[in-house]
Amino acid sequence: MNKNRYLLSKMLRSRMGFILILVTLYWGKTLWAYLIDFNLDTKGFYQNFILFINPLPVGLLFIGLALYVKSTKWFYRTALLLYFLLFLWLFSNTLYFREFSDYISISTMMASSSVAAGLFQTTLKALRVWDLMYVIDFIGMAYLYVKKKIPVDPQPFNKRSSFAVTALSILLFSINLFLAEIDRPELLSRGFSNTYIVRALGLPSFLGYNAYQTYNVHKDRSEATAEDLVPVQQYVSEQYAKPNDEYFGLAKGRNVIYLHLESLQQFVIDYKLNVEGKEYEVTPFLNSLYHSNSTFAFSNFFNQVKAGKTSDAETMIETSLFGLNQGSFMVQYGGSNTQQAAPHILSQEAGYTSAVFHGNAAGFWNRNNTYKQWGYNYFFDKSYFTETTSENSFEYGLNDKVMFADSIQYFEHLQQPFYTKFITVSNHYPYTTSLTGDETGFPLADTKDETINGYFATANYLDASIKAFFDYLKATGLYEKSIIVLYGDHYGISNSRNPSLAPLLGANPETWSDYDNAMLQRVPYMIVVPGMNKGRIINTFGGEIDALPTLEHLLGIDAKKYLQVGQDLLSKDNKQIVALRTPGTFITPEYTSYGGKLYNTQTGEEITNPDEATLKKVEAIRTSVKNQLAASDAIQTGDLIRFLDNGLPVVNTKDFSYIDSLKAQLALESELGDQSTSLYSKNGEQSTVDLFQAPSYRILHEATQASSTSESSTSTSTSTTKKE
């Protein structure tokens, strides 16, 4: 013990020794993060060896810069500052990875001011007891400093020796990179995945690599020309899936209502939570829609988001173009790029009015600017709704029932036909804090993860909210005049939590695989066409990128002339290839590539030694995925729609102001007079606000308990069973 204390004291007495201590501490913390928090999926001694050494080169290079400082006081301050910055980057990524299963990019940091609302509570929820390991050394250093037990070395490090340390760190990094390239050829040139970069070179190197990527993205936009549009148009034309004659124009002229189901995954549909031997149906109303012959319900519809999550989903739903590989398109480009989105297309093609209802701040995800570029006439954000309190909301906005109820006063003044979107938030991480008071009561699951335990309760609340809104539509007569589209935006339970979820799904956590993670990327997608009896559960594989052309064709609008990379899910020409944003990942009815592994989609078995025929098929799929993403990225990062001349005028964002939308609606109603088509006007200028009824969970539960068994049986028997 005394010997170790002597060696430590000796190292502290020299500047080089102090640097090596800090580098060692950083090395240890990084390895702890690799082992405990990050899922780097290393295999074999070689990959683990690279993982073991990669914190050292950059740690020594960065902290070693302090050796160039001559002043004793400023040497120690600089060394500690550099060490703290490395720690801060590591720990921030640790918290971020726990929820997003990814690493912080330049784009994410650029977007931080637009998405910071409510993140403080989320960060607190992400903390773990073992995080003490990340800060315990700071506590120790503070103690030694107070006790004045940290010796200092007044002798400056000469420049030649400082340069030698820098050169050594660069050499070590070169060796690290060489070893990484042997393990994964073209690691940097092809950019396989963020995980590969971190696994091979470490987090600071990933930041540098990502900064270079981000620079190229902005450079591409400034250098793009009209000539770049030609290959994109050719691709869009070649991949176009013509509409199915049976369904084309099926919903022509109807109002369009999108219901954005926050974080809802497909596995909750028809799921019953077993608590103490009693089963609780999580989403009874959505289940009834799923099995209705008025609904096109898709059982293999996948989210295709990346770090932009909700904003990525909105981007795809509205434009049939992908979000960015890094960061959020809406934040980086949404307010400036020329776009041809659903609200603008429907306005020009069929005279639709458009509006969004969302109980959060307008600036979140840069919506207030992006929605103008998309052509939304109105945007009703939290400033239009009931003042948020701890009882009616949480950090991401008003609870759904409150949002729907408050929306009616504006919704009823929209001129028909209208295109609207209601963005729900209550089923948002961390779930356990979303509901209070009379809305609590649905049982919690029994796992070691509180996030999973609360997920089913908030999903049930979301379901009840949607039912209340449907009841309102039926009471007003809007139901029969509308087409209602419901979609889940992204996963609610992250991959890192899925093993804890596995037992609830009848799976073994020990054998849980990346295939299982891939299948849990399914989200609900239902198109309800009241009065239509052709509905069924459809097994076609597709994703959010396919939503817009599907809707357009149902409304009788041909998607062919627009720059959209998705395909109509009801078309017989749909290729059923689901491209995911992580490079090399995809899902088809036959093959699934996820987490660097290839699986048989039908059996879930990993394909470790594919035969020549399989390799040929998989390569064709990879090429298709690559081309689709490349075409979308070219459009998005190059702002290529600005060069497109397809008869659709450019959106004039100056035509839209979201400051006093109700005043604008009322003025239009007055101007139109008897020609006004709003629900309010058609209802004899009588408000329909009172027709929205959303009893609390407690009241509903009491009513259910009071109902007779025969009534419950009758209700159950009326649900329509559909053919597969």
N, C-alpha and C positions, 0 to 999 in steps of 0.2 A: 504493500500500500504506500509506504513511504517512498519507495523507488519510483512508482508511477507519479506520485505527487512531485518528486524531484524533476522527473523528465518533463512534466507539464510546465513546471515553473521555469525550467531551462528554455523550453520552446517559447514561452511567453516573453522571455527576456530579449529575443531577437525578432526583428521585423519579419524575416522569412518564416520563422517558426509560427508567428501569429497568423500569417497568411495561410500556412498549411493547416493550422487548427480550424480556421474558418472554412477552408475548402473541404476538410474532412467532415465537418458538421453538415455542410451543404450536401455532400455526397451521401451521408447517412440519411438525412431527411428525404432526399430524392428516392433512395432505394426503399425507404419506408412507404413513400407514396406509391411507388411502382408495385410493391408487394401488397399493400393494404387497400389502396383506393382506385388505382387504375387497372383496367382490364386490358393488358397488353398482349395476352395470348401468345406467350413465347413457347417455343418447342425446342427441346434438346439443349445440350451444353453450349453449342455455338451461339445461339440467339441469347441465351441467358448470360453468357460471358460478355457479349456486346452491351446488353442491358446493364450489366454490372459496372462496366468501365465508362459508359457514355456521360455520366455527370462530371467526371474529372476534367477533361480538356477545357470545356467552356467555363467551368467553375474556377479553374486555375487562371485561365486567360482573363476573365472578368475581374475577379477579386485581386489578381496579381497586378492590375493596373495601378493599385495604390502604391506599389513599390517605386513608382516614378515620382512620388511626392516627397520632397525633402523635409519639409516641416514635420517635426515629431507629432504635434497635436493634430495637424491635418492629415497625416498619414493614417493614424488610427481612426479618425472620423471618416475618412474616405473609404478605408477598408470595411468598416462596419456598415456604412451606407450601401456600398456595393453588395455586401453580403445580404443586407436586408432586402434590397431590390430583387435579388435572386430568390430569396425566401418568399417574398410577396408574390412573385410570379408563380412559384410552385404552389403555394397554398391557395391562391385564387383559382388556379386550374383544378386543384383538388376539389374545391367546393363546386365549381362549375361542372366538373365531370360527373359528380354524384347525381346530378339531375339531367344533364343533357347528353351524357355518354360521349362527350367530345371535348375539345380543348379551345381555349379562348383565342380568337383570331383578331387580326387588326380590324376587320370589319365589325366584329363584335364590340370592340372597344370604341370604335367610331360611333356605334349605335347606342352606346351606353346611356347617353343623355335622353334618348327617346324611349328607352325601355326600363329606366331605373325605377319608375314608380312601383312601389310595393315590393321591391326586391330585398329590402332590409329584412323583413320577416322571413322571406324565403331562405335567405342566407343563414339566419339563426336556426332555421329548421334543418339545414344541411350540416350543422356542426355535430361532431361526434366526440365521445369521451376521449378516444385515443388521439384527438387532435392536440392534446397536451404535449405529445411528442414533438410537435412542430415548434413549440414555443418555450419548452423547458430550458433550452440553452440561454434564451434571452433573460429568463428569470435568474439563472445562474450567473450570467455576466453582470446583471444589475446588482446582484448581491456582492460579487467581488469588487465591483466599482465602488459601491457604498463603503465597503470595508477597506478600500484602498489597497487591495491585494493584487492588482493587475500591474506588474512591472512594465516599464516602457523602455524602448531601445532608442536612445537619442541619435545613434549613428545612422545617417542616411544610407540607403542602398545605392551603390553606384550604377550609372546608366547602363554600363555594359552587362552587369549582372541582371538588371531589370529586363533588358532586352533578351537576355538568355532565357529568362523565365517565360517571356512572351513567346519566343521562338519554340521553346519546349512544348508549350501548350498547343501551339499551332501544329507542331509535328504530331502530338498525341491525337489531335482532332483529325488530322489527315489519315492517321492509322485507323482511327475509329471509322471514318468515312469509307476507307478502303475495305475494311472488314464488312461493313454494312452493305456495300455494293456487291461483294461476293455472295452475301446471303440473299440480297434482293437487287439484281441488276436493274439499272435505270431507275434507281430509287427516287432521285430528285427530278430527273427529266420527265418521268411519267406520272409522278405524284400519286402513287397507289392509294394511300389513305393517310390521314393525320396520325393514326395509330402507328403506322409503319415508321413515320418520320420520328415520332417521339420515342418509339421502341429502339430505334437505331441510333439516333443522334441526341435525344434529350429535348426538354422543353424550350430552353433558350434558343437552340438551333431551329426548332419548329417555328418560333416567333420570327426569326430572321428569314426563314424560307417563306413563311406566309406573307411577310412584308414585301418580299420580292414578287410574290404572286399578285398581291393587291396592287402594287405599282403597275404591273403588266395589264391588270384589268382596266385601270383608268387610262392607261396608254392606249389600249385597244379602242376605247370609246372615242378618244380624240383623233385617232388615225383612221377610223372607219369611214368608208365611202359608199356611194350608191352601188358600186360594182360588187361589194360584199353581199348585197342583197340577192344577187342572181343565184348562187348555189343554194341559198336558204329557200328561195321560192321554188327551186327545182325539187329540193327535198320535201317540202310541204306538199307539193303537188303529187309526188310519187307515193307518199305515205297516206294520202287522203283516203278515208274509208267512207264510201258513199252511203247515204241513209237507207235504212230499211223501209221499203215502200209501205209496209204494214203500219209503221209508226210515224212516218214523216208527216208533220202537221197535226198530229193527234191532239195537241194542246194549243193550237194556234189561237192567238188573241187572248189567251187567259192571263190573268195576273200571275206573276212569278214570286214565290215567297221562299227564300232560302233560310233555313234554320241551322246555324252553325253550332254544332254540339261539341263544346269544349272538352278536349282530352278523352272523348268517349271512344272506347275500343269495341270491336265487333264481338269479343268474347262475352260481353255482358248481355247481348241479345239472347233471349231464351234461357239465361242463366238464373239459377236459384241458389241463393246463399244458405248454406246449412249452418245453423247456430243452435247448439245444444239439442240436436235431433229434430229441429223444426226448420222447414224450408221457407225462404222468403224470396219472392219473385222480384228481381232488382228493377227491371224495366217493363212492367206489364203493358203500358200503353204502346211503347215502341215495338214490343213483341206483336201486338195486335196489328200494327201497321205492316210489320215485316211479313205477316202471313195473310194480308188482305189482297183480294184480287183487284184492288184499285191501286196497287203499289208494284212498281218495278223495284224489287229488293235485290241488291247485289251482295252475294256471300263472299266474294273474293276481291274486295275493293281495298286497296292499300294506300296508306299515307305515303307521300313521297317527299316529305319535308327534310330539311337539315337544320342548321342552327337557327334559321329564321322561324322555325316551328309554325305558330299560328299565322304569321305574316306570309310564310311560304305557301301554306294551304290556301289562304285568300288569293294570293297571286295566281296560283294554278287554277282555282275555281273560276276566277274572273277573266283570265286571259289565255288559258291553255298554254302557258309558258312556265318553265320552272323558275323557282327561286335561285339564288346564287349558291355556288359550291361553298362559299364562305360568307357568313353574315346574312343580312336581310336585304333583299331587293327593294322592298318598300322604303327602307331607311336610306339606302345609298342612292337609288335611282328613281324611286317612286314619285318624287315630286318634280322631276325634271325630264324624264324620258317621255317621248311621244308614245302613246299607247292606244290600242284598240280593244277595249275591255267590254264585257257584257253590257253594262249600263249604257254605254255610248252606242254600241251596235244596235241594241233594242230600241233606243231612242230614235236613231236614224232609220232603221228598217221598219219599225212598227209603232212609233209614237209613244213609247213607254216613258213614264215618269219613274224616277229611282230614288231610293233612300236607304240609309243604314241606321240601325238602332243599336246602341252599345252603351252600357252603363259605366264606361271608364273614360279617362281623359282623351280628348281628341288627338293629342300629340303622341299617344302611345303607338309605337310602330310607325310613326309618321303618317298616320291615317288621314289627318286633316289635309295634307298635301297630296297624298297618293290618290285619295278618292276623287279629287278634282280632276286629276289626269285620267282617271277611269271614267269620268263623266257622270258621277253621282250628283243629282240635283240637290239632295238634302243629306245632312249628316247630323243625327241627334245623339250627342254624346252626353256624358254625365251632367253637363251644365244645364241640360233641359229637364233633368229628372229630380226626383225627391232627393233632398240632401242626404248624403251617405252618413250612416251611423254604424256603430259596432254591432247593432242589432239587425240591420238590413243589408249589410255588405261585408266584404273583406277586402284585402289589399288590391284585388284586381277588378273591383267595381261592384255595382249593385247586384244583389242576389237575383236570380232569374225571374222569379214571380213578380218581384217589384219592378224589374226592368220591363217585362211584358205589360204589366198593368199601367205603368207610366207612359208607355209608348203609344197606347191607344189614342190619346188625345191628339197626337200628331199623325198617326197612321190613318185615322179615319178621314183626314183631309187630303190624302194623296189622290191625284187624278188617275183614273183607270184608263187603260191597263197600267199596272205598275210593276216594277222590279224592285224587290226589297230584300234586305238581309238583316236578320236579328242575330247578334253575336252574344251567346250565353257565356258566363264565366264561372258559375258556382262550382262546376265540376272541374276545378283547376287545382293543381298542386298548391298547398299541401293537403287538401281535402278535409283533414280533421278540424280545421278552423273555419270552414265555409258556412256552417249552419249553426244557428243559435235559437233559443227559445222554443216556440211551438213547432218549429221545423225539425227539431231533433226527435229521434225515436226509432228510426230504422236501425236495426242492430249492426254493430261493428263486426267485421271478420276477426278471427282469432289467430293472428300470426305475430311474429316478433317485430314486424314493420308497421308502424302506426299509419304510414302513408297508404299502404295497402288496406289496412283495416277500415279506414274512413272512406276509401274510394267508392265502395258500393252504396254507402248512404248518400253521398252527393250525387251519384249517378241516378239513384232513385228519386232524389229531389228534382233533378233535371227532367226526368221522365214525367213527373207530375206537372212540372211547369209547361212542358210541351203539350200535354193533354189539355191543360187549362186554355192554352192558346187555340188549339184545335176546336175546343168547345165554343170559344168566342167566334171563330170563323164560321162555324155552323149556325150559331145564333144570329149572325148578321147577314147570312146568305152569301158571304164571300167565298165560302168553302167550295161550292160548286162552280164558281167562276175562276178558280185558281189552280195552279199546279204548285205543289209544295215539295221542296227538295230538302232533305235532311242529310247532313254529312258530318262525320267526325273529322276533326282537323289533324290530329296526330295522336301518338301514344299518350296514355296517361300514366302508365307504370313503366318506368325506364328499364332498359335491359339489365342494369345492375341489380334491380329489385326483383326481376322475374323469377329467379330461383325460389324466393320466398313466396311468390304467388303460385308456384307450380303445384303444391299440394291441393290448393283450392280448385285447380283445373284437372285434378286427377293425374298429375304427372309427378315424376320423381325428380327432386332437386339435384340429386347426384348424377343423373343422366341427362339433365337439361342441356340443350345444345344451341348453337347459333341458328340451326333450322327452326327451333322452337321460338327463338327471338324474332326470326323473320316472319313466322306465321302470326305472331302477335302484333305485327304492323298493320293488320287488317283493321279497318274502321268502318262504321256503318255508312251506307250510301243508299238512300231510298228516294224514289221519285213517286209521289202520290198524285194521281190524276183522278179526282173524284168523278164518279159516274162511269169510269172506264172499267171493263171487266177482263182485260187482257193481262192483268198483273200476275206476277209469279216471282218465285225466287230464282235468280239468274246466277249461274256459276261462272260466267265469263270473268277472266282475270283482267283487272284494270286498276286505275288509280286516279288521283285527283286531277291529273293532267288531262283526263278524258272527259271531265264533267261538262265543260262548255260546249264542245261539238255535239255531245249527247243532247243537251238542253236545246241548242239551236235547231237541231233537226226535229225535235218534238214540237217546237214552235213554228216549224215550216220555214226556217231560215237556213239556207245552205251555207255550211262552214267553209266551202271550198276557196272563197276569195280572200280569206283572212289568214294571217300568219299565225297559225295554231299548230302545235306539234302533237296534240292528243288525237285520239280517234273515238268516234261515236261507239259507245259500248253496246248499242243495240244493232249496230251494223254487222252484216254477215262477213264483212271484210276485215273486222278487227283482228289484229295480230296477237293479242293477248300477251304482250311483252311489257312487264312493269319495270321501268327503269328507276332505280333508287339513286339518290344523289352521291352516296359514297362510291368512289370509283370501283368498277368491277362487280358491283352488286346488282342483282336483278332477280325477278320472280316470274316464272311462267308456269303453265299447267304441268310441264314436264320436268323442268329443272329450276333449282333455286341456288343462287350464288350469294353467300352472305358470310361475313366474317372471314373472308379468305378461303372458304370451303365450298365445295359443290355438293348439292344434295339432290336426291330424287324427290320431287315435290309431292308425289302421291304417297310415298312410303316414309319419307323423312330420313332415309338411310344416306349416309355420306358416301359419295362416289370418290374413292381414293385412287383408283386405277382405271380411268375411263378408256373405253376402246376407241378405235379410230372414228367410228360413226358418231359416237357421243361427242368426241372432241370437235368434229366438224359442225355438229348442231350447235354446240355451246359457243364456238367461235362466231358462228353466224348471228347468234343472239347478242353476243358481246359487241359485235360490229353495229348491230341495229341500235343497241342502247347508247353506244358511243356517238353514233350519228344523231340520234334524237337530242341528247344532251348538248352536243356541239352546236346543232342548229339553234336550239333555244338560247344557249349562252351567247352565240353570235348576235342574235336579235337583242338580247337584254343588255349585254355589256357594250355593244356597238351602237345601241339606240337606232337600229336599222329601220324601224317603222317610220322614222322621220323621212325616209327616202321612198316609202311605199305610196303608190298612187292607184288605189283600188276603188275610188269613188266615195270613200268615207272621209268626211272633212275632219281636220285636226281639231281636237278638243280645245276650246278657248277657256282656260281655267279662270279667266277674269269674269266669266259669266256666272260663276258659283261663289256664294258666300254662305258660310255655315253659322254666321253670328246670330241671325234672327230668322230661322227657317219657318217657324210657325207664322210669322207676320207675312212672309212671302207666300205661303200657302193660302192664307186667308185673302190676300190681295188678288191672287189668281182666281179663287172661287168667286169673288165679287165681280171680277172682270168677265168671267165666263157666264155668270148668271145661270139661266136655265140650261146652258150647255155644259155645266160642271158635271163631271162624272165621279166625283169623290163619294165615298160611302156616306159622309155627312150630308152631302147634298141629296143623294138618292134616298136617304132616310128622312126626308122632309126637314132637313136642317135640325135634326135631333141627334144629340150625342149618343154614341154607343158605349161610352166608357163603363157604364154600369153593367153591361153584358159580359164583361170579363170577370169571372169568378175563379179564385184560386185559393180554396181552403187550405189551411196549414196541415202538416202531416198529422198533428194530434187530432184535429177535427176529422180528417179523412179516416184515421185509424179507429176513432170512436164510432164513426158511421159504419165502418166495415164490421166492427165487432157487433154492432146492433142489427146488422142485416141478417136475414135468415139464411140457413144453409141452402134452401131451395132457390133463393134469389141469386146466391153466388153461383150455384150450378147453372142456372139459366143464363147468367152473364157469360160464363165460361163457354157454354154451348153455342152462343151466338157468334163466336170468333170464327172467321172463315179460314178453313184449311186449304192451302194451295198445293198444286202439283209442283214437284221439283223441276 
